[in-house]
Every structure is written in structure tokens, then in C-alpha cells.
Amino acid sequence: MAAEGDPIAYFNITILEDDGGLAIQADISGGHFERDAEVLSVLHSLRTELGGVVCDDCT
């Protein structure tokens, strides 16, 4: 959340059908596009706890 109280990003968590793992997608708010480093920090913290990879436009 930004200091003003609005979200910097929205996180979508999905359970993968093939192996039951998790996929986490982060959509950065258009009003906070310059704060991607903070969102990446959250994703890297999640990766440390949960494992996996952090990538841009993974397929």
C-alpha cells in the first residue's frame, strides 16, 4: 500500500492444476508504475519463503 492508502499492486494467487504449486501474478497500479522495485521486493520475499522463480511475462 502507498502512504496515501491506495494499493501499489494487486496480487493474484492461483493453484496450478498440473502440480498443485502456486503462481503469483503482480499487477502494478497505473498510478504507481514507478514503484516496481517495491513490488519486486515483495515477490522476492515470497520466493524466499515459497521457492520458485520471479520472471517478467513468464510462459
Summary of the structure (lengths in Angstrom):
residues: 59
radius of gyration: 12.5
end to end distance: 27.9
largest distance: 39.9
contacts: 108
relative contact order: 0.19
helix: 36%
strand: 24%
